[in-house]
Amino acid sequence: MRPLKIVSLILASHYLSLGFAQEPAPPMQFGLISGEDLSMRFYEADTAAEALVLCDFGDAKVTLYPNGYRLRFAQHKRIKILKKSGFQDSIYTYERSQSS
């Protein structure tokens, strides 16, 4: 009887831990921009800054397939462009690697 209790306790704690293993909320919400960010005309710490990264976060997921695995990385950035010259540096170019 004792081994059955131990196994039951281990299984119960495993299922409870799955409930708490959720992804954290992203640090920003899409479409919601604060009035402070919109009205900012210059960055006080660096008045010569052309652009400012307000938020930068990402996540990675590994998916297993019969012929291997694939890593998918998603990155989300919010950039405040302060001067016209900062626009060019804020453009992100996408490159897809087909290496095996």
Beta strands, then each sheet from edge to edge (+ up, - down):
strand 1: 51-65
strand 2: 68-81
sheet 1: 1+ 2-
end
